[in-house]
Amino acid sequence: LPVPQEPISIIVPIVYDMATGLTQQADIPRQHSSSGAAALMVSSILRRFNEHHPPRQ
């Protein structure tokens, strides 16, 4: 039987700008152990979300 493992999780600080209606990843200095690839993936997902869901005016 495989050894049980905890699921991988990523904690992402998100900022919603009410003036522009944009949601973006907060710019917080990274620790050395954090994954740059994960941060890039989250940033890309948020960018695509904003492209497909433009702010309401």
Beta strands, then each sheet from edge to edge (+ up, - down):
strand 1: 14-17
strand 2: 22-25
sheet 1: 1+ 2-
end
